[in-house]
Amino acid sequence: MGQFSGVCYRSLVILLFLGLQFPATAARGSRSDALQHGTSGTLPHFLQEPDDAYIIKSNPIKLKCRARPALQIFFKCNGEWVHQSQHQSQEHTDQGTGLKIREVMINVSRQQVEDFHGPEDYWCLCVAWSHLGTSKSRKATVRIAYLRKNFEQDPQGREVPIKGMIVLHCRPPEGVPVAEVEWLKNEELVGSDGNIDTRADHNLIIQKARLSDSGNYTCLASNIVAKRRSLTATVVVFVNGGWSLWTDWSACNVRCGRGVQKRSRTCTNPAPLNGGTFCEGMSVQKSTCNALCPVDGGWGEWTEWTVCSAECARQRSRECTAPEPKHGGRLCDGAALGTDNCTGGLCTQSLEVNSDVALYSGLAAGVVTVVVLIVAVTLYRRNQSEYGVDVIDSSALTGGFQSFSFKTACQGNPLLINSSQQPDLTVSRTYTSPICFQDSMDKELISQEPSLFDPLPDLKVKVHSSFMVSLGVSERGAEYHIQKAHPQTFPRGLAPDYSGVGLEGTLRGRREKTLLGPLAPSTPSRLPLRTAGVFGHAGGRLVVPNTGVSLLVPHGGIAVDTTWEMYMVINQEDSSSTLSEERQEVLLSPEVTYGPLGLDLSCPVAMTIAHCAEVAADNWSIRLKRQTQDNKWEEVMSVEEESTSCYCLLEAQCCHLLLEHPGRYALVGVPLSQEAVKRLRLAVFGSADNTNPLGYSLRVYCVDDTPYAFQEVASAERVRGGCLLEEPKTLLFRGNSLSLQLSIQDVPQFLWSIKPFTTCQEFSFSQVWASNQHPLQCAFSLERYSPASSQLSCKISVRQVKGQEQILQVYTSVVECEKEVVPFFTQSDCTITSQMGSRAFKIPLSIRQRICATFDTANVKGKDWQLLAQKLCIDRNLCYFARQESPSAVILSLWEAQHQDTGDLDSLASALEEIGKVHSTHSTSSRTSTQTTTGTTTRTTATLGRSTEELDAEFT
């Protein structure tokens, strides 16, 4: 009751004040105006009324009123008059009408609004007086503005398929005035269009998702007080894989009978993206096929003999029609026309007379020929002693190819080479690059016996190496004399260590038992090539020197505080059990075993095996085989197919395998057509004939083009004391069932003689095609007419019938002299068999871990391990990597195996830099997150560009 009395009292005082003051002032003003203008006046008209306002923080707001004509204007707030002292008023006269215009303004503070407690918001209005009466303005409300921090509902991340609908919900925080909502994608404002709607109750709706709609979405709420950001919602638009159309059926893989043909398809229509599922089903279909078998021709019956002719001859004929050759069958062997002499009747007398004449004529011609030859040889030898032996006859070889069957030679056969004596021939060589035959048998040839590469005495050797060019010596001017050196003096790093390898003792007892055919071991079985090492958590690498075989144990593959003694063995026994005769399989690589069998690794190892298949064209079906516990061979996978059990990356010279189970493995191939090609390496060696002081032997080898196969040749020639006379060359041998022919040509006929019936020799197709990594050899035995003949120059042609031909040029000296050494420029680490820890890897451990952490987790920009595999050109059989715990780590292990010889990190650095550039330009407004990613990639690529020594010192 007291409070009510106080309020009434204050109201009464204000009314009395206004009644005493305002009316009097208004009366005086009205009278003054009336007298001044002489008008009757009008009611006040508001030119400006107070607007609704919001108090921001503690800043007061201003309310304004303006009316015409107005004698007085006062504010009334919440039903109470505002004191005159709180008004700020201005007055001026309208020039057009002459009426007075009054403008009034008051301030309302935050404290006034907070102290008001009423059923409605704080409000104010204006009351204006004229001489005719009063007018009231509209009510203007005054509220305290605010915006709470927390959203009532944050948007949630989603993964949607392409062309699916995306709905992101957002309820902004409570605020006065009500907050307006905008959407940001990767920090860029999202606008509404035909596909995107941002006006539906603060929600974001995308009708059909596109790949470009993937990104980080943020709901932005704002009013006049503040702005609030919601949590970021990641939207990933994924693409499920789809099969492409089937390819056409391949040709039948057999030339006769029941075979297999296949067709394939790829998961590229579309390819899975952003975590989309792989295609379900088989990528390869196989079907049986029947090829018409060739029918060989057969002779029909002979016709009757014809009547005896005047030359005492009769004839008969037959035809190749029983049966006729069909479907590529062979023609009939033998003659279609037979001739026989008949000696009856009048032919007898003329035959006897003609026989006597022919006999005496032949004897006379023979005597004359012998006399002429004796005189010619005598004159020639006399001229030779005066003028030297610089005459080289390049006459062409006469006669054609002939096939011979050779039996095993006896112990006293002069064709055999006595390996106990050192040869006295040397050879000049020209090299075009620094020589370190990494993982190849060529280095073996250099490192063991100098007689293999001894140069010519007193000759000039031209070395066209990049090393000499870097010293400023031109190719034309890099000519120098060889200086004599001790036979056992080698350049640094050329003498490999063969400890632990049982090859040398096996081949020392080897003798050449045949003139033409494979090298036969002198012992029942050959010892395996073996290397071993102890590995721990840091991993490492095993290498069988000069064989093209290595094994990479990744970092972290072995548990911490655990070590394994791992080994690799190359089988040198008969490999016929590996192959299937029904499918006409060909062994393309050595059989390699790694172990031990109980090995427990958390990630696959990377094995590299060299092969001899020409894989440029799709003429091979190459398979990986593994030996089971019962010594049988099973097929693990086909290189063309996709598999989750292992991974095969086939390159031109070798195959990189990702394996999880220890055991014996080999690559075999099935030719799909006659265009299938197998690479052969050809080499010619020479040595003196120890049984004949004037004799000299040339040996030509044909082996599968793998470092391991050529190692056996080099080891045998090292024991025999032979010299390599020409750079080994490669011959592409086609699977067309045609033989391989070898011939010696351009032998100086007046200086050298060659064994009869040995100028042309031949290997059958089956011998070459199914050599199974074993060398094939043929020999040419030569003899000098005079000890003064010291130079031998000739050509050896190796060609497949209706196929490729290679020429081996021989130019050497057979004069006994002190051996000389060619100054080779080699690397010093060619015989390293095992490396442990960080030095076994090209990529430092910290860089490897950083790359795996970046790419193992998928994100909206698509920068996951699939993109890494694509940039490194390892983009097939991705389902194998998908099942790994760290796909990026396995991809990097495979990259390490690919680049173990080059040691070049540029390709990896370029791939990472390309990924960084692509995503740095993806969105100009997402610079914060992109700069962080690009910075990481830039630091990684910069680190990769530094030397290995610096990286090892930093990351040890």
Stockholm file with secondary structure:
# STOCKHOLM 1.0

chainA/1-956         MGQFSGVCYRSLVILLFLGLQFPATAARGSRSDALQHGTSGTLPHFLQEPDDAYIIKSNPIKLKCRARPALQIFFKCNGEWVHQSQHQSQEHTDQGTGLKIREVMINVSRQQVEDFHGPEDYWCLCVAWSHLGTSKSRKATVRIAYLRKNFEQDPQGREVPIKGMIVLHCRPPEGVPVAEVEWLKNEELVGSDGNIDTRADHNLIIQKARLSDSGNYTCLASNIVAKRRSLTATVVVFVNGGWSLWTDWSACNVRCGRGVQKRSRTCTNPAPLNGGTFCEGMSVQKSTCNALCPVDGGWGEWTEWTVCSAECARQRSRECTAPEPKHGGRLCDGAALGTDNCTGGLCTQSLEVNSDVALYSGLAAGVVTVVVLIVAVTLYRRNQSEYGVDVIDSSALTGGFQSFSFKTACQGNPLLINSSQQPDLTVSRTYTSPICFQDSMDKELISQEPSLFDPLPDLKVKVHSSFMVSLGVSERGAEYHIQKAHPQTFPRGLAPDYSGVGLEGTLRGRREKTLLGPLAPSTPSRLPLRTAGVFGHAGGRLVVPNTGVSLLVPHGGIAVDTTWEMYMVINQEDSSSTLSEERQEVLLSPEVTYGPLGLDLSCPVAMTIAHCAEVAADNWSIRLKRQTQDNKWEEVMSVEEESTSCYCLLEAQCCHLLLEHPGRYALVGVPLSQEAVKRLRLAVFGSADNTNPLGYSLRVYCVDDTPYAFQEVASAERVRGGCLLEEPKTLLFRGNSLSLQLSIQDVPQFLWSIKPFTTCQEFSFSQVWASNQHPLQCAFSLERYSPASSQLSCKISVRQVKGQEQILQVYTSVVECEKEVVPFFTQSDCTITSQMGSRAFKIPLSIRQRICATFDTANVKGKDWQLLAQKLCIDRNLCYFARQESPSAVILSLWEAQHQDTGDLDSLASALEEIGKVHSTHSTSSRTSTQTTTGTTTRTTATLGRSTEELDAEFT
#=GR chainA/1-956 SS CHHHHHHHHHHHHHHHHHHHHHHHHHHHHHHHHHHHHCCCCCCCEEEECCCCEEEETTCCEEEEEEEESCSEEEEEETTEECCGGGCEEEEEECTTTCCEEEEEEEEECHHHHHHCCCSSCEEEEEEEECSSCEEECCCEEEEEEEECSSCSBCCCCEEEETTCCEEECCBCCCEESCCEEEEEETTEECCCCSSEEEEETTEEEESSCCGGGCEEEEEEEECSSCEEECCCEEEEEEBCCCCCCCCCCCCCSCSSEEEEEEEECCSCTTCCBTTCCCCCSCSEEEEEEEECCCBCCCCCCCCCCCCCCTTSEEEEECCSCTTCCBTTCCCCCSCSEEEEECCCTTHHHHHHHHHHHHHHHHHHHHHHHHHHHHHHHHHHHHHHHHHCSCCCCCCCCCSCCCCCCCCCCCTTCTTSCCTTSCCCCEECCCCSSCCCCTTSHHHHHHHSCGGGSCCCTTCEEECCCHHHHHTTCCTTTCEEECCBCCTTCCCTTCSCCCTTCTTHHHHTTCCCCCSEEECCCSSSSCCCEEEEEEECTTCEEEEETTTTEEEEECTTSSCTTCCEEEEEEECCSCCGGGSCTTTTCEECSCCEEEECTTCCCSSCEEEEEECCBCCSSSCEEEEEEEECTTSCEEEEEETTSCCSSCEEEECSSEEEEEESSCEEEEEEEEESSTTCEEEEEEEEEEEECTTCTTEEEEEEEEEESSHHHHHHHHHHHHHHTCEECSCCEEEEEESSSCCEEEEEECCCTTTEEECTTCSEEEECHHHHHTCTTCCEEEEEEEEESSTTCCEEEEEEEEEETTSCEEEEEEEEECSCCCCBCCCCCCCSCTTCCEEEGGGGCSSCHHHHHHHHHHHSSCCTTCCSHHHHHHHTTCCSCHHHHHTSSCHHHHHHHHHHHHTTTTCCCHHHHHHHHHHHHHHHSSCTTCHHHHHHHHHHHHHHHHHHTSCHHHHHHHHC
#=GC SS_cons         CHHHHHHHHHHHHHHHHHHHHHHHHHHHHHHHHHHHHCCCCCCCEEEECCCCEEEETTCCEEEEEEEESCSEEEEEETTEECCGGGCEEEEEECTTTCCEEEEEEEEECHHHHHHCCCSSCEEEEEEEECSSCEEECCCEEEEEEEECSSCSBCCCCEEEETTCCEEECCBCCCEESCCEEEEEETTEECCCCSSEEEEETTEEEESSCCGGGCEEEEEEEECSSCEEECCCEEEEEEBCCCCCCCCCCCCCSCSSEEEEEEEECCSCTTCCBTTCCCCCSCSEEEEEEEECCCBCCCCCCCCCCCCCCTTSEEEEECCSCTTCCBTTCCCCCSCSEEEEECCCTTHHHHHHHHHHHHHHHHHHHHHHHHHHHHHHHHHHHHHHHHHCSCCCCCCCCCSCCCCCCCCCCCTTCTTSCCTTSCCCCEECCCCSSCCCCTTSHHHHHHHSCGGGSCCCTTCEEECCCHHHHHTTCCTTTCEEECCBCCTTCCCTTCSCCCTTCTTHHHHTTCCCCCSEEECCCSSSSCCCEEEEEEECTTCEEEEETTTTEEEEECTTSSCTTCCEEEEEEECCSCCGGGSCTTTTCEECSCCEEEECTTCCCSSCEEEEEECCBCCSSSCEEEEEEEECTTSCEEEEEETTSCCSSCEEEECSSEEEEEESSCEEEEEEEEESSTTCEEEEEEEEEEEECTTCTTEEEEEEEEEESSHHHHHHHHHHHHHHTCEECSCCEEEEEESSSCCEEEEEECCCTTTEEECTTCSEEEECHHHHHTCTTCCEEEEEEEEESSTTCCEEEEEEEEEETTSCEEEEEEEEECSCCCCBCCCCCCCSCTTCCEEEGGGGCSSCHHHHHHHHHHHSSCCTTCCSHHHHHHHTTCCSCHHHHHTSSCHHHHHHHHHHHHTTTTCCCHHHHHHHHHHHHHHHSSCTTCHHHHHHHHHHHHHHHHHHTSCHHHHHHHHC
//
